[in-house]
Amino acid sequence: MQLLTGRDHEPPVFVGPGQIELKSTTIAEFRLFASARENADGILKVHLAHANPYERLDQFRLFAEDFDGTEWACGWVVPRVEQDSSAGTLLVGTINSLLTKVSADWVSTTPGAELLFQPSIHIPMSASLQTVHSIADEEICRSWRLGMHALEILGSRIEFAQDPTDGLLWITASTSAELPHPYLENWLSEPLRILLGQLHYPRLVARNFGDGSAFISIRQSPKTYPNASIGSLLASELVPPTERFWQLYAALLTLIAEDRNDQGQPNFEAHRITRFYEEVIQASQGSRWVWCLTLASAAEALAKMLMRPEDQQTEFPASDLRSIKKTVSAWKGDENLRSRILSAIGLLSRRSVASFLRELANRGIIESRQAAAWNRMRNDVMHGNLVVPWSSQQEDETIIALAELVHTLTREIAGVGNGDRRLSERML
């Protein structure tokens, strides 16, 4: 094993045998038994890394070679000196991911990606898996469970399958012009986080290049959050059928794949909508005030994403705004007060989110109670007013309406309609 700083031209700081232990789906640790060569200088660099956590060049990268000669990149780590003596130094730390490149007969020759999710994810499937138990030639029992589903989308074939031995979810997909490397492996799981209300990331990822070689990475799996369905897009649809699930998945994947950044490039990081849902999922473990803050902020951001240039035009006549601005400018009172009023008038030159939500309610895209809930909660929680920390009918209905608003705006952006807007009771 070798520990290097972020400076490529520097030799390894620590070298020696060690081990990597995958202790659970969420924890991986390393132990490095380094030689005593330049020990003091190395320990000084460890202290420097801890003292300057935001200075990337002072941080450490871990590389390892296993007994078979396979080289692993273990990413950025923060080593800790557990023991130091004249015989050497014991360094320990955690690892976020392991990455290696392989070339072998068993590697797929189809360019694409393979993802394994651990622990298992349960999603609706269109094809069933049949299991038969028998003794000799006599059949004892037979069982069926959902086992597979396939999509043809954006020039790619995507297959979802439950492993018959342990039930883990596999996703395999071929690349296409619309779903290329290296984005494909990230995009495939984003709709699952939005739909299911959990931080679902693959435990294992294989990026197949089509020439018999692949990058394989092993990653941490985030923990499962209890009672987080408020962050699930499906929570506001009462028992959606299988077809609806896959309609939403396809629409979200298309939205994510077709989005471009300011430079016109695809996004390797998560889509903005995915990030909003990740925040809502994590906020579900906090207080009710945190729920309201996060839901109101997410709804406001989603509404702004929906606003076209014509939707951003103020609802007030331009002549009225010019007139009142002229009147205030001519006022001879306190200069600071005049400046603040002029700034407020300037804000009126753009349409407010509250006005836009009222229009959406008038058009039947959202419900009036959702717009009213946002208007009330946004103004309260954004200005430091607490909500009651216990459950009450009024507060519950307001929070439910806020969550439904987030879901409805998401479906509208993805172009898949409102669906059944009744909210599942398990949200609160």
C-alpha positions, 0 to 999 in steps of 0.5 A: 500500500502507498500513501501519497499527497495531492502533489503528483511529483512527490514520492509516496509518503508511506509505503508498506503492507496493509489491509482493507476491510469492508466492515459493512455496506456503509463502512470500509477501513484501511490499515497500513503498516509503514516502514520507518523511513522518513518517519518524522516528515511523514507524520508531520504531513499527516498533521498538516492534512488534518490542519488544512482540510480544505487544501487538496494538495495537503491531503492523501491518496491511497493506492494498493496492490493485492496478492493477485497483482491487481492495482486499486485506487482507494481515493482520498483518505484522511489517515490517522497515526494509531501507533508510531515506533522505531519499527514503523508506523501504523496508519488507519482511516476510512475509505469511500470507494475502491476503483480498479481496471480489469481485462478478462474473458468474463468482462462484457464486450458490450459498452455499458454499465452494470450497477449492483445495489446493496442492500436490496431495493424493491421496485415493481417488475413486469416479468416474474421469477419462478422458483421450483423446489423438488426432491429427486423428481418430485416437485415440492413447491413452486413460487413466483416473485417479481424479477425483471423489467426492461426499458428501451430509452434514449437509444439504450436497453436498460434491464432491471433484475433481482438476483435469485439468490439474495434478491439484490437489484442489478441494473445493466444498460448499454451506452448510446449517444444520449446515455454515454460514459461516464455519465450513464452510471450516475444517471441510472440511479438518480430517478430511483432516489426521487421515486423511492425517497431513499439515498439509493446509490450502487454498491458496485459499478462496472463501466464496460468499455466494450473491448473486454476491459472495464473500470470496477468500483466498490462504494459505500451504500448510504444508510436507509432512512426510516419514515422518509417517504415524504421525500418520495415522488410516489408518496403523493400517488395512491398505489401507482401501478407498475406502468406508472412507476416506469413512466415516471422513471423514463421521464426523469431519466430523460430529463436528467440526461438531456439537461446541460450546464452553462457550458452546454455539457452533460452533468456528471453530478446529480441533477438539481431536482435530484439534489432537492429530493436528497435534501428532503430525504435527509430533512425527513429525519429532522424536526418538523420545522426543518421539514417545512424549511426544506420543502418550502425551499425545494418548492420555490426552486422547482417553481422557478425552474418551471417559469418561462421568460414570459412567466417572469414578467411582472403582473403589474403595469410597467407604467404604474411601476414607473410612476410610483418609482418617480414619486418615491425618488422625488420624496425628500424624506430619509435617504435610507428609507427612500433607498429601501423603498426603491429596492422593494419596487425594483423587486416588483419588476419581476413576478413573484413565485407566490403569484406564479403558484396562484396562476398554476392553481388557477390553471389546475396544475396544482391545488389552491391549498398547496399554493396557500400552504407554501405562501404561509409556511414560506413566509413563516419559517424563512423569517424564523417563526417556529412551527409546533413540534408536535403533530396537529391536524392543521400542521399535518395538512400544511406539511402534506400540502407542501410535500404534494406541491414539491411532487406535483411541480416535479411531475410537471417539469418532467412532463408526466402530469399530476397522477393521483394526488392523494397522499399516502398516510405513511408520509407523516 
